[in-house]
Amino acid sequence: MPLDPDLAGLLDRANAVAAAPVRTTDPEVLREAERRLSAGAAPAEPVDVGSVQNGAVPGPAGDVPVRIYWPADEGPVPTVVYFHGGGWITGDLDSHDHVTRRLCRDTGAVVVAVHYRRAPEHPFPAPYEDCLAVARHVTDHIKEYGARRDRVAVAGDSAGGNLAAVIAQTFRDEGRPLAAQLLAYPATDFDGEYPSRTENGSGYLLTSANIADIQHLYAGDDPAVRGSARVSPLRARDLAGLAPAIIATAEYDPLRDEGLAYARALRDAGVEVFVRTYAGLIHGFLNLFPVSAAADAAVGELLARFKGRLDGVAPPNA
């Protein structure tokens, strides 16, 4: 399918930003560029939710900033811990505010958005450790959030999808139940070879060169680290018993095929999976629903599926 025409103008600006070499560019410059792109795609008015509260959760290296979104429903509701994307380098609570607001509104869940430490100043395992600390805190203090201990989930996009997948594996290993995991175009395998890395390696916001730089800054070059399940969740020895997964990939995304590979591996392990590759869309489309009708429809379907899993009523089908 052709590239979504709604994204053409935005993609021209985004590609100019993506041309900067990630490995050698000041990360604050990258972060500011990402903020501008995100602001340009944000809705004119914030997505309406019940209330929003900034806070912090104790982490391994100090407090971890969080933003809590409360739905209009005041009764016990599900709780979602959300990890933003940005290649473990950029992205923050503001860049994904319209994403997490919509997640709260459309699912009726309390959403706890996490601003973890970022590379290159804080490479692996710092982002993972911060996200794990917040996810554990939320489950251990669930009465302060959605108050439904059996309806806790994790979610994230891109690098955040990687972190959500890894946290889901850690929670299974710790015997902490999750109702679902939402993984939007997740990075799942640092050293695998996938056709989409070449087919979509340039011209679609995230490039193959970006990916190589980002992976180096986050996890270095040691194959033992890069291939560990905490960095490459697809390489986990055992995927059985994980939470039901909703996985989204985009047609014009270099990470498309590793996301699909993770969906297949989960299914092979007996995990319930809904997976969809969204035609005409690019990496980052969760943030683009205000400017693209196709992205808006994709986000609507994903969140409806996710809400079904949170409510315990959605059948897992492809």
Secondary structure by P-SEA (a helix, b strand, c coil): ccccccaaaaaaaaaaaaccccccccaaaaaaaaaaaaaaacccccccccccccccccccccbbbbbbbbcccccbbbbbbbbbbccccccccccaaaaaaaaaaaaccbbbbbbcccccccccaaaaaaaaaaaaaaaaacccccccccccccccccaaaaaaaaaaaaaaaacccccbbbbccccccccccccccccccccccccaaaaaaaaaaccccccccccccccccccccccccccbbbbbbbccccaaaaaaaaaaaaaaaccbbbbbbcccccccccccccccaaaaaaaaaaaaaaaaaaaccccccc
